[in-house]
Amino acid sequence: MRLDKFLKVSRLIKRRTLAKEVADKGRITVNGQVAKAGTDLKVGDQLVVRFGHKLVTVTVDQLKETSKKEEAAMMYTIVKEETLSEEQ
């Protein structure tokens, strides 16, 4: 599944166009590699997403084409969340 679609379906990012923008700016890594919106994800991949001054690390648990709001959080596990200092 494409990275931008996973971010939207899992509701980590609300809109797919926004997910594409964030990925194309180099603010997402998959298994330590900078990822683009079209990067293919697999179960077990680790994503690090930069939201402003926050880094969120998640592990992909499931890949679904669609999900209900209640099921979306089951698609990933949050490994850690950290706040970035102003210099970064």
Secondary structure, DSSP 8 states (H G I E B T S, - for coil): -BHHHHHHHTTSSS-HHHHHHHHHTT-EEETTEE--TT-B--TT-EEEEEETTEEEEEEE----S---HHHHGGGEEEEEEEE--TT-
